[in-house]
């Protein structure tokens, strides 16, 4: 097994050789090691996943929580050596289950949710935001535990994210990719 270095170009083929007990992402062929999530991160993730999972339990689409490998393709990348964007979102929702395989998902999921930590602000707000938009992820959520806020970005007709809808701990979020799903944030953010 090889361990990534900062000065090399990486692809999904490299990702497959890295230790399974470590979490890595590749963005624009650069490797990024993921920090272990905090307890508050895990609590928020667990509640959000539970609400999505409950709603989707009898529907054809699927919901996955991290660690779950998403190979973002921007067109034409078929071979592992060609894929230069591999992410592990906190929550991934997919309609097209034909893009699932034993390693994860290849393509643009319908919804991606990331829970920010102090070390992931730049990654979630800028780097991943741009990757998800370019790949065609329909809905992107950024959850801010400290401020108890959720920013929801939706892909518009011009294939760009519009201004976010911002929700607080007292709100319910209408999930745009589903006709009748509302996520209740009162049970998502712990009382602190």
MOGIBEL-V495391 format. One record per residue. N is the residue number from 1. PHI is phi in degrees with one decimal (NA if undefined). Layout:
[[N/PHI] [N/PHI]]
This chain:
[[1/NA] [2/-102.0] [3/-111.5] [4/-60.2] [5/-119.8] [6/-77.0] [7/-106.2] [8/-115.0] [9/-92.7] [10/-117.5] [11/-133.0] [12/-61.3] [13/-60.3] [14/-66.9] [15/-52.1] [16/-66.8] [17/-95.9] [18/-80.9] [19/-55.9] [20/-69.3] [21/-88.3] [22/-117.6] [23/-104.4] [24/-129.2] [25/-129.0] [26/-123.5] [27/-131.3] [28/51.5] [29/71.0] [30/-105.0] [31/-92.0] [32/-131.4] [33/-83.7] [34/-93.9] [35/-72.7] [36/-65.9] [37/-70.3] [38/-76.2] [39/-58.0] [40/-65.2] [41/-58.1] [42/-65.0] [43/-64.6] [44/-64.6] [45/-59.0] [46/-60.4] [47/-69.5] [48/-63.1] [49/-60.1] [50/-60.0] [51/-65.9] [52/-64.8] [53/-62.3] [54/-58.9] [55/-64.7] [56/-88.1] [57/-57.5] [58/-115.1] [59/-115.9] [60/-73.1] [61/-82.9] [62/-124.1] [63/-122.8] [64/-132.6] [65/-110.4] [66/-62.8] [67/-82.7] [68/-144.1] [69/-82.9] [70/-118.8] [71/-94.7] [72/-78.3] [73/-114.1] [74/-110.1] [75/125.7] [76/89.2] [77/-74.4] [78/-111.5] [79/-83.3] [80/-55.2] [81/-71.0] [82/-96.5] [83/-85.3] [84/-113.0] [85/-136.3] [86/-130.9] [87/-124.1] [88/-127.7] [89/-62.3] [90/-64.6] [91/-136.4] [92/-129.5] [93/-121.3] [94/-131.1] [95/-87.8] [96/-82.4] [97/-72.0] [98/-69.4] [99/-90.7] [100/-87.3] [101/-144.0] [102/-66.1] [103/-100.9] [104/142.0] [105/-131.7] [106/-123.5] [107/131.5] [108/-105.2] [109/-62.4] [110/-78.6] [111/-141.9] [112/-127.7] [113/-126.3] [114/-122.0] [115/-101.7] [116/-75.2] [117/-126.6] [118/-55.2] [119/-84.5] [120/-112.6] [121/-58.0] [122/-61.9] [123/-62.5] [124/-73.1] [125/-79.8] [126/-120.4] [127/-66.2] [128/-69.3] [129/-50.9] [130/-65.9] [131/-65.6] [132/-64.7] [133/-62.5] [134/-64.5] [135/-74.1] [136/97.4] [137/-66.7] [138/-64.5] [139/-141.5] [140/-126.8] [141/-108.8] [142/-116.5] [143/-101.1] [144/-112.3] [145/-59.2] [146/-63.6] [147/-90.9] [148/53.9] [149/-126.7] [150/-130.4] [151/-102.8] [152/-114.5] [153/-106.0] [154/-119.9] [155/-70.9] [156/-92.6] [157/-59.3] [158/-85.5] [159/64.0] [160/-125.6] [161/-76.6] [162/-83.7] [163/-61.4] [164/-75.7] [165/-87.9] [166/-115.0] [167/-123.0] [168/-107.7] [169/-61.6] [170/-93.8] [171/-98.7] [172/-115.5] [173/-104.5] [174/-81.2] [175/-79.6] [176/-67.8] [177/-82.6] [178/-127.7] [179/-68.8] [180/-137.2] [181/-104.9] [182/-122.8] [183/-99.4] [184/-88.9] [185/-79.3] [186/-59.8] [187/-91.5] [188/-82.7] [189/-94.4] [190/-64.8] [191/-76.2] [192/-129.6]]
